[in-house]
Amino acid sequence: MNKFFKNVNGVAVILMPIIILPIIYFTYLGVQSIEDTYNNGANSISMEYENKTVTPPQEKKNPDDDIPIVKYKGFDTYGEIRIPSINLEQRVISNVTAKAIENSCAYLYSTNGFNRPGNTVIIGHNYRNGKLFSNVTKLKVGDKIYLKTNGQNEIEFTIYKTFETTSDDASFYNRQTNGKREISLSTCTDDADTTDNRLIILAKEN
């Protein structure tokens, strides 16, 4: 009996490398295939699985995350707007809340990010007393608007259209800008006591 076990153990010792080494080798090839797919892809996190290339879904990066935040009255702001013809200079708060637009204008929407190529929508209150966006109603085609993103240079825009519309009209948000920057200012009309209409100012980058 002892002789039998000695023979079995001897065979096991001989066969062990033959069994283990192929497993290690093919495991290495699988890992190497994944690493090669990762390293060779242009900014890719693809991997090979069962002879198919699989790319996990990636979250789209918010372009506004790169903007340095400047605080104003406790609110985060992305930049500032300046309109010389009505003597307006205001910080642009990063998102619209009821409290935010009691203190300054605010960034409502954009097609590609704040003050980037595409359309940026900024809204403000018309108190009809000269404060905040009250004097935006005096703007006309040809007037200049300057918008600056924090940490960047000021961009000059020229007003090319003004119109009144209903408060729920968003048809101008996603307009074609041909790769240029455009901005849309939105505020209540001067007759806000009797209507819920909005005055919209469209301006394009020079």
LOKE-619063 format. One record per residue (C-alpha): x, y, z. Coordinates in pm, whole numbers, padded with zeros to 5 digits, always signed. Example, Ala and Ser with C-alpha at 12.3 -4.5 7.8 and 13.67 -1.06 7.14 Angstrom:
BEGIN
+01230-00450+00780 +01367-00106+00714 
//
This chain:
BEGIN
+00000+00000+00000 +00277+00244+00091 +00448+00163-00236 +00125+00249-00423 +00092+00592-00263 +00458+00665-00330 +00400+00584-00698 +00084+00802-00711 +00261+01094-00548 +00548+01059-00789 +00317+01069-01088 +00133+01372-00943 +00460+01560-00906 +00549+01483-01267 +00204+01576-01406 +00155+01895-01199 +00368+02126-01422 +00209+01979-01733 -00138+02070-01600 -00059+02405-01435 +00168+02566-01698 -00091+02570-01981 -00347+02726-01747 -00104+03003-01654 -00007+03055-02019 -00364+03090-02153 -00463+03312-01862 -00168+03538-01950 -00279+03553-02315 -00631+03659-02209 -00502+03935-01984 -00256+04050-02252 -00540+04069-02506 -00740+04296-02277 -00436+04515-02204 -00346+04543-02575 -00701+04645-02663 -00695+04907-02389 -00351+05045-02472 -00397+05051-02850 -00736+05222-02852 -00739+05600-02891 -00868+05714-02551 -01061+05388-02538 -01152+05168-02246 -01263+04885-02476 -01185+04525-02389 -01206+04196-02572 -01460+03945-02449 -01543+03620-02629 -01374+03749-02947 -01584+04068-02945 -01475+04420-02861 -01684+04561-02578 -01682+04930-02482 -01852+05015-02152 -02079+05320-02170 -01917+05644-02056 -02091+05940-01899 -02082+06252-02112 -01868+06518-01944 -02047+06841-01859 -01846+07119-02032 -01944+07364-01757 -01747+07159-01502 -01427+07324-01634 -01543+07677-01550 -01381+07829-01238 -01651+07926-00990 -01668+08285-00862 -01896+08344-00565 -02147+08630-00561 -02376+08681-00261 -02330+08315-00177 -02417+08190-00528 -02188+08015-00777 -02139+08218-01095 -01998+08119-01434 -01920+08466-01564 -02046+08821-01606 -02254+09012-01856 -02205+09375-01955 -02435+09590-02170 -02294+09944-02203 -02600+10100-02370 -02813+10040-02059 -02528+10059-01806 -02572+09697-01699 -02304+09483-01535 -02408+09163-01358 -02270+08831-01248 -02431+08531-01421 -02539+08280-01156 -02473+07920-01260 -02833+07797-01239 -03181+07941-01206 -03360+07937-00872 -03622+08175-00737 -03371+08313-00485 -03088+08338-00738 -03273+08565-00980 -03368+08799-00698 -02997+08881-00678 -02869+08868-01036 -02935+08717-01379 -02888+08341-01420 -02787+08078-01672 -03090+07877-01782 -02981+07664-02079 -02720+07608-02349 -02674+07381-02646 -02301+07314-02588 -02213+07473-02255 -02207+07823-02110 -02079+08085-02358 -01949+07820-02598 -02030+07785-02970 -02405+07736-02977 -02680+07920-02790 -02666+08029-02425 -02991+08141-02258 -02972+08388-01969 -03277+08511-01778 -03337+08795-01535 -03617+08977-01356 -03777+09292-01495 -03880+09484-01185 -03959+09793-01397 -03748+10003-01162 -03406+10000-01331 -03278+09698-01134 -03152+09366-01272 -03296+09315-01626 -03547+09603-01604 -03373+09809-01874 -03322+09517-02114 -03656+09626-02265 -03476+09935-02401 -03230+09734-02611 -03250+09748-02989 -03098+09575-03290 -02731+09672-03327 -02662+09719-02954 -02363+09536-02809 -02361+09275-02533 -02042+09146-02371 -02029+08808-02200 -01728+08679-02011 -01673+08329-01878 -01470+08318-01556 -01101+08288-01640 -01151+08372-02009 -01163+08678-02233 -01479+08880-02285 -01678+08800-02602 -01862+09074-02794 -02211+09005-02931 -02439+09218-03148 -02817+09210-03110 -02986+09104-03433 -03346+09037-03323 -03591+09121-03045 -03941+08981-03002 -04213+08900-02751 -04343+08550-02691 -04523+08339-02434 -04357+08228-02113 -04352+07863-02222 -04196+07921-02566 -03861+07744-02593 -03848+07730-02973 -03546+07963-02989 -03331+07759-02749 -03185+07511-03000 -03148+07735-03302 -02875+07684-03563 -02574+07910-03494 -02336+07777-03763 -02059+07709-03513 -02068+08061-03365 -02159+08173-03016 -02502+08325-02964 -02687+08438-02653 -03054+08481-02574 -03169+08714-02299 -03514+08655-02154 -03714+08878-01919 -04073+08979-01846 -04230+09247-02064 -04316+09585-01913 -04685+09490-01901 -04620+09186-01680 -04911+09288-01456 -05156+09199-01730 -04970+08937-01939 -04726+08653-01881 -04525+08728-02195 -04148+08741-02228 -03916+08975-02415 -03641+08782-02596 -03317+08941-02715 -03105+08745-02963 -02740+08837-03018 -02456+08674-03209 -02078+08674-03168 -01897+08932-03383 
//
